[in-house]
Amino acid sequence: MRVAVVEDDDGVGDALVEALSARGHEALRMRRGADLLVRHHGVEVVILDLGLPDADGLQVLRQLREVSAVPVVVLTARSDERSVVRGLRGGADDYMVKPPRIAELLARLENVTRRAAAASGPPAEVVTTGDVRVDLAAHRVEVAGHPIALTAKEFELVRALVERPGAAVSRQQLMDRIWGDAFVAVSRSLDVHMTGLRQKLDRPGLITTIRGYGYRWGE
């Protein structure tokens, strides 16, 4: 597994990385919540401390959940019931109190990643909406049978929207996925690319703007 270890305490963080690496996992050490928010792509599971130097771990978890469903196991010194409930309700898949027993932590990591894999099926490779056909595998978009030339970012916008046709996708999700950071001021770039994409598709109403949130593909 590719595991993000978000822990500012070097003693704890280094021990976790060593234990995970010794068991064949790839451990990515991060010390700040901001590191996780910009580097979570490709990570299979996260071990998240709540006492981080730049932000409370629960706030980091809420921000992460705006853009990603990656499994998260909270590992913290906070053992009171209120913190446990807040962590689980805030989007954590599991919650452990320090110090962890490594075998138990590994079992919990395997459990949350297994549940996440079972819950997510592969997206359809071809999506047809009206006379617009999107072939994700071939990286091709056709309108009324004619191929449309899209830039790489325009195609990634299409991909992000058609993976769940009819579902709302937030601006943060799009910015995180395409520009790699949902929390930096790149929203103008999103607007510019969305405008260009709509002009090329020339199908008013195909991409609906949801005011104050994001966009939706089709109905």
N, C-alpha and C positions, 0 to 999 in steps of 0.2 A: 504494500500500500504506500501511496505518497501522502505523508502525514505532515500537516502544518502544526508546529509546536509554538504556540503564542504564549510566551512566558518571559517576563523581564528578569526573574531571578536566575542568575547564571548557574548557580548550583543545581537548582531544580531542572532548568532547561537543558543543561548539558547532560544531566543524568538521564533525562527522558530520551534525548537524541541518541545517546550511547545505547540505551536499552532497546530502542526501536531498531537502530542500525544493526545491532547484534543479532536481531531476529529476522533480518532480511528486508526490512522496510526502509523506504527513503524518507528521512526526516528533514523537514525544512524549518530551521530555527528562525523565529520572528520575535522581536522584543516589544513591538508597539501594535496597538490596534490598527493604526493606519497601514502598517505593513500588510496585515491580513486583507484589508479592504482592496488593496491594489495588486495583491499577489495570490489570490485564492484560486485563480484559474488553473485548472489541471490538478488541483489538490483533491484527494479522494475523501479525506476526513480531517477535521480540525480538533486539536486539543487546545482549549481556550481558558486561560486564567482570567479572573475578573478584576484583579488589582493591577491594571496596566498603567504605565507612566503617562500616557497621553490621553486616555479616556477610560471611563468605566467599562469593564468588559460587557456588561449588559447592553450598554449603548452601542458598542461595537457589534454585538450580536444582532441587535435590531437593524442596524444599517446593513449588515451582511444579508439578513433575510429579505431586504428590499430587492436584492439582486441575485441571490444564490440560494439553492436548496442543499448545498453541500452539508453532509452530516457534521454535527458539532457535539463534542463531549466537553462539557465544562469541567475544569479541574481547578479547584479553588480551596482556600482556607476557610471560606465562609460556610459554616455548617448549620446555621440556623434555618428553621423551616421556611421562614419568609423568603430567604435568598434562594433556597432550592426551588420553591414554587415560582418565584419570579424568573429564575433561569429557564425552567421548563416551559413556562407559559411564554417566555420571550423568544422561544424558538430553538432552545437546546434539545438535542435528541437524547441526551443522557447527562447525568450530573454526578460527579465524584468529589469527595472531600480529600484534601491532602493529609498525610502523605499517601500516595496510591500504592496498592500492591500491583506490581507490573503485570503479572499474569491476568489479574482481574481487569486491569485497564485494557490490555490487548483483547481480551474476550469482549469487552464492551465496544471497542472500536470495530471489531469484526462484526458484531451484532448490528450496529447502526449502519454500517456500510452495506451489509446484506439486506437490511430492510429497505434502504434507499434504492438499491439495485432492483429489488423486486417491485417497487412502486413505480419505477420509471421504465416504460417500454420504449422501443426505438421509434422515432418520429417517422411519418410517411415520407417517402423519397420524392413522390410526385404529388403536388397539390394543385387542383384545378378549381378556379373560382370564376364562374361565368366563362368568358373566352380568354381568361388569363391562366396560363399553365406554367407552373414552376417545377422544374426538375432539379432537386437539390443535389443529387449525385452527379448529374452532368453539368451542374453550374450554369443552367440555361433558363431563361424566362422568355415566353412567347406570348404575344397578344394577338388574338385573331389569327393564329398560325404563323405569325411573323416574329422572328427572334429580335429581342431588344438588347442592345448593348448597354450593360451596366458597369459602373466602376466596382472595384472590389468592395468598397464600403457600402455602396448602394445594394449590392447583392447580399451582403451580410445583414443589412436592414431587412430585406425581404425574407431571408432565412429566419431571422429572429421572430418575425411576425407570423409567417405561415406555419411554423412548427406547432402553433396552437391557434388555428383559424377561429375567429370569432371571440377570442379571449383578449382581454386588455393586457398590454405590455407597457410597463412604466418607462418613462424617460430614463430613470436611473438604471433600469435593466438594460436598456439599449446602449446607453453610454458606457456602462460597465463592460458589456460584452464586446462592443465594437471598438471603443477607444481605450478600454482597459482601466477606466477609473470613473465611477459614477458620482464621485464627490468633488470633482474639480470642474472649473467653469469651462466646459467644452460644449455646453448645450447649444451654443450658436452653430457649431459644426453640425450637430444633429439637425437643426432646422434647415441649414443649407442643403444637406444631403437629402433630407426628406422632400424638400421642394423639388430638387432635381429628379428624384425618383418618381414623384407624382407626375411631373411633366413628361417623362419618358413613357410611363405606363399609359398616361392619357385616359384614365378610367376614373372619373370623379366618383367619390363615394366608396371606392375599393379600400382605401386606407382612411379610416375615420379618426379624427383628432378627438381625444377625450380631454376636455379642458381641465387643466390643473393636474393631469395624471400622465397621459401618454397617448398610445395609438392602438388601433384594433384593425386587423385584416378581415375584410368581408363582414358578414352579418354576425 
